[in-house]
Amino acid sequence: MRVIVLGAGILGASVAYHLARAGAEVEVIDAAHPGKATMAGAGIICPWASQVDTPAWYRLSAAGAKYYPDLAAALAEAGEAANGYRCVGALITSENPADLAAAERRLRARHNDAPEAGQISRLANAEARRLFPPFREDLDAVHVSGAARVEARAFSAAMLKVAVGHGAVHRNESVGLRRDGDRAICLGADGKAIGADMVIVAAGAWAPEILKPLGIDLPIAPQKGQILHFGLSGIDTINWPVLLPMNSYYMLAFDDSRVVAGATRETGSGFDYRVTAGGQKEVLDFALAFAPGLRHATLLETRVGFRPAGPSYLPMLGPAVGISNLLIGNGLGAGGLTMGPMAGRLLAEQALGQKTALDLADYAF
Ligand SMILES: Cc1cc2nc3c(=O)[nH]c(=O)nc-3n(C[C@H](O)[C@H](O)[C@H](O)COP(=O)(O)OP(=O)(O)OC[C@H]3O[C@@H](n4cnc5c(N)ncnc54)[C@H](O)[C@@H]3O)c2cc1C
């Protein structure tokens, strides 16, 4: 079977990886738009602390978190050990003690079905600061030892590299689609058809534009996120945990003496790929309020990404109605780095006619 995967973010890369490993002939084509969400994403993997209470969202997020260690190990076995995945734990904190207590109860309840969340323990401030030194001096935290972070650029590149090792073709081009009866035809930049038995569209926030000529009106819009990178020259940040203060913001470290704080959630932004004064201030205010120890850090860069956001938290995964050879994956929103590898596996299983690890009916659109 020959499959075209349109888009090589975390989702398309995972689809390509799973299909190629299963022996399918795969061509993954990516336009590499500025603002590709996977290139900007923070990479926090800790669904058990989430306050989102949509069961199907949680099922896929939790399955995604559980799948990561196995997938990272499989990539390492295939020669891609530097894939950016690391289990570092997370500190959940709050300015409101009642909210922190509720978070601890939620974590302990979810832990029953998700032992991979690891140890859940209450930490006094000094202990929390030992793990994350810039943290402010007046708050306690709940530690979740199984939480992880992933540098999504590296992880996607690793999946693509292994896919290519199994015969997949990966190239950069902006392609389109047209309809021929009940089939989707992929068109190269030169307007010529690229033959395939199946097309899988994993084109993130840009998908509605591509799908329009097929008569599909996908309710997805870009939600801009600005995320700040701080440099802490000479400081070993490799094992610092993720910091989650129970609002829409967060902080985490990367391996190279870097701390990342994010992010704005700019609904209605369109594809406005600019770092703005307001966005910068919003994230800086948060970062310095919760980690005043970053005051003297170097401000290295601000990345901008467009989350593919749907009308609800639920991702959209599965066959397009009325088109026999088209699968769509989209709507991963703010949790796509957690769900993406598992969601890609589900789409690959569906394309191969296999039983999917989770029921895709929950993500029909
Ligand atoms: C600031 C920020 C922080 C985030 N932090 C986290 C986090 O901590 N944890 C978490 O779980 N998630 C996080 N996310 C969410 C996550 O990054 C996204 O949900 C995820 O990356 C979406 O992946 P995707 O593959 O669907 O889309 P994308 O990564 O956007 O990839 C889509 C690809 O399709 C390509 N494409 C589009 N049109 C065409 C075309 N015509 N032809 C060929 N290719 C095309 C694009 O160029 C692009 O490369 C964050 C997002 C942002 C913006």
The ligand as an ORCA input file, in Angstrom:
! r2SCAN-3c Opt
* xyz 0 1
  C       3.849     27.568     22.303
  C       3.314     26.162     22.294
  C       3.560     25.321     23.366
  C       3.067     24.003     23.373
  N       3.368     23.190     24.421
  C       2.896     21.924     24.451
  C       3.209     21.071     25.551
  O       3.954     21.450     26.462
  N       2.688     19.818     25.586
  C       1.878     19.364     24.579
  O       1.420     18.218     24.671
  N       1.592     20.142     23.504
  C       2.059     21.410     23.417
  N       1.757     22.223     22.358
  C       0.852     21.736     21.311
  C       1.566     21.004     20.183
  O       2.764     21.673     19.843
  C       0.661     20.869     18.947
  O      -0.621     20.391     19.292
  C       1.271     19.880     17.951
  O       2.612     20.217     17.681
  C       0.473     19.855     16.651
  O       1.150     19.003     15.770
  P       0.650     18.781     14.276
  O       1.572     17.774     13.699
  O      -0.813     18.516     14.257
  O       0.831     20.223     13.560
  P       2.154     21.036     13.147
  O       3.272     20.738     14.043
  O       1.753     22.460     13.011
  O       2.540     20.443     11.728
  C       1.725     20.626     10.591
  C       2.631     20.572      9.370
  O       1.821     20.501      8.181
  C       2.492     21.233      7.178
  N       1.590     21.620      6.096
  C       0.533     22.447      6.156
  N       0.006     22.637      4.931
  C       0.749     21.892      4.079
  C       0.705     21.677      2.670
  N      -0.201     22.264      1.893
  N       1.626     20.849      2.116
  C       2.552     20.221      2.879
  N       2.642     20.410      4.223
  C       1.747     21.232      4.811
  C       2.996     22.457      7.925
  O       4.000     23.135      7.179
  C       3.500     21.834      9.216
  O       4.856     21.484      9.084
  C       2.277     23.534     22.298
  C       2.037     24.368     21.205
  C       2.558     25.669     21.186
  C       2.310     26.551     19.993
*
